[in-house]
Amino acid sequence: MPTPDSANINQSQKPSLWDALLPTISLVLMLATSVYLFSDDSSYGANQIALMLCAFIAVAVGMKNGILWSDFEPAIYKGIGLAMSAILILLAVGALIGTWILSGTVPTIIYFGLELMNPSWFYVSACLVCALVSLSIGSSWTVAGTIGVGMIGVAAGLGLSIEITAGAIISGAYFGDKLSPLSDTTNLAPAVVGTDLFAHIQHLLWTTVPSIVLSLVAFAYLGLSHDTATNTAQTQAILSLIDSTYQVSLWLLLPLLVVLLLAWKKVAALPSILIGALLGGVFAVIFQPEVVHAFANDDSISPAMALLKGVWIALFDGYQSNTGNETIDSLLSRGGMSSMLNTVWLIISAMTFGAAMEKAGLLARLIEGILSRVHSTAGLVSSTVLTCVGCNIITADQYISIILPGRMYKLEYSRRKLAPVNLSRTLEDSATVTSALVPWNTCGAFMAATLGVATLAYLPYCFFNLLCPLVAIGYATLGIKMLPLDEQATYDEPALNA
């Protein structure tokens, strides 16, 4: 993401620090008021209003400094355009969830998960499984949208916390995404600062491994301290209900395997997920024709057209379960593109605010103000972390939160004789992992919509995402593995030869 056009902001028009703080503080106050007034429902419209109002505060500040509305308008369109890929993927995931429930793929994952997983070790298992799959395919979103949805169902069936489960899924997914050479963010961070991919991954291990180990310890403690003795009857009831409603078969896991294979082959996320959604529809017709007919609920058309109608509804409006069991109905009444529209609204509002802040030069002014107060290596790393977190909050986009601070801090790291891998690692330790913790960020909105758990509800249990920035700051404070600039060449060599 390019920095604001300096040609449009001359010295007399340069925003002051107070200019930059006005929309930022306004956003914090409005969002706090939104949460106070609407609680968990704040993301269903109230937060969007706050973001749009603060976007126009930023526009007003920019116009005061001489930037025309005709300059802001294309910048906002461009900012929203950056999120179109995420929006289309969100809609595709909604369709996938709908057809995978209708076909029995999600119920099959839940069924076998309930039979095979030990409740005491479930959180650890969920984290490890998601970490390994994400490491192999390089996509936290694909893991959450496929395996993650099933894991949430298993947790509910076992009587475990879906909030902790969501934290375990996201922790594992981001661990794998952060270290995988197939991940876009893992490639983006070293590219922005000018270092080698494998040197970047090698340097990442120093902060990533301790963070995931501590996370697994925390999940193990939560799992072992949970009383599972009273969950047997509920689990058996859910197993019986799934077995009587769906034809459960290992074949129904094939759509999941196809999507993961496509991701591993580096097929783009959107076509991969759409293929998975359509495959789910085909499997619904083959394996669950009675379920599809009942769902279509239209005796005026032929059986074949009823099958088509049922799949079509699942694609755009999701599946509605009516078994009479509250737990299973809440698990399986989900999906459809329409279920993602509120999240799309949230993303568009957030991207509008971020684009207005950037075009007005307010983001650059905030970072400039931070850098003027940095006097040590620990302060520099801490400032980088805070800037990346702030960019995730303000711009609502993970990629901008890597690119913008990466460009702006690159010269400062070089001036302080620190190797570029220190910066690329810090970008990943902050921008990448905290994106899922901001409700209106594209990543946070995606995880909440996909897993069916509010961002602020799962946030306290995303141990890996919370620990990584702290470990990064701790290393800088203690002077651990902060590579000097003159050691970069010798550090890169073994990685390049590996």
Stockholm file with secondary structure:
# STOCKHOLM 1.0

chainA/1-498         MPTPDSANINQSQKPSLWDALLPTISLVLMLATSVYLFSDDSSYGANQIALMLCAFIAVAVGMKNGILWSDFEPAIYKGIGLAMSAILILLAVGALIGTWILSGTVPTIIYFGLELMNPSWFYVSACLVCALVSLSIGSSWTVAGTIGVGMIGVAAGLGLSIEITAGAIISGAYFGDKLSPLSDTTNLAPAVVGTDLFAHIQHLLWTTVPSIVLSLVAFAYLGLSHDTATNTAQTQAILSLIDSTYQVSLWLLLPLLVVLLLAWKKVAALPSILIGALLGGVFAVIFQPEVVHAFANDDSISPAMALLKGVWIALFDGYQSNTGNETIDSLLSRGGMSSMLNTVWLIISAMTFGAAMEKAGLLARLIEGILSRVHSTAGLVSSTVLTCVGCNIITADQYISIILPGRMYKLEYSRRKLAPVNLSRTLEDSATVTSALVPWNTCGAFMAATLGVATLAYLPYCFFNLLCPLVAIGYATLGIKMLPLDEQATYDEPALNA
#=GR chainA/1-498 SS CCCCCGGGSCGGGCCCHHHHHHHHHHHHHHHHHHHHHHGGGGGTTHHHHHHHHHHHHHHHHHHHTTCCHHHHHHHHHHHHHHTHHHHHHHHHHHHHHHHHHHHTHHHHHHHHHHHHCCGGGHHHHHHHHHHHHHHHHCCHHHHIIIIIHHHHHHHHHTTCCHHHHHHHHHHHHHHHHHHCTTCHHHHHHHHHHTCCHHHHHHHHHHHHHHHHHHHHHHHHHHHHTSCCGGGHHHHHHHHHHHHHHSCCCGGGGHHHHHHHHHHHTTCCHHHHHHHHHHHHHHHHHHHCHHHHHHHHCCTTSCHHHHHHHHHHHHHHHCBCCCSSCHHHHHHHSBCSGGGGHHHHHHHHHHHHHHHHHHHTTHHHHHHHHHHTTCCSHHHHHHHHHHHHHHHHHHTCCHHHHHHHHHHHHHHHHHHTTBCHHHHHHHHIIIIIHHGGGSTTSHHHHHHHHHHTSCHHHHGGGCHHHHHHHHHHHHHHHHTCSCCBGGGHHHHHHHHHHC
#=GC SS_cons         CCCCCGGGSCGGGCCCHHHHHHHHHHHHHHHHHHHHHHGGGGGTTHHHHHHHHHHHHHHHHHHHTTCCHHHHHHHHHHHHHHTHHHHHHHHHHHHHHHHHHHHTHHHHHHHHHHHHCCGGGHHHHHHHHHHHHHHHHCCHHHHIIIIIHHHHHHHHHTTCCHHHHHHHHHHHHHHHHHHCTTCHHHHHHHHHHTCCHHHHHHHHHHHHHHHHHHHHHHHHHHHHTSCCGGGHHHHHHHHHHHHHHSCCCGGGGHHHHHHHHHHHTTCCHHHHHHHHHHHHHHHHHHHCHHHHHHHHCCTTSCHHHHHHHHHHHHHHHCBCCCSSCHHHHHHHSBCSGGGGHHHHHHHHHHHHHHHHHHHTTHHHHHHHHHHTTCCSHHHHHHHHHHHHHHHHHHTCCHHHHHHHHHHHHHHHHHHTTBCHHHHHHHHIIIIIHHGGGSTTSHHHHHHHHHHTSCHHHHGGGCHHHHHHHHHHHHHHHHTCSCCBGGGHHHHHHHHHHC
//
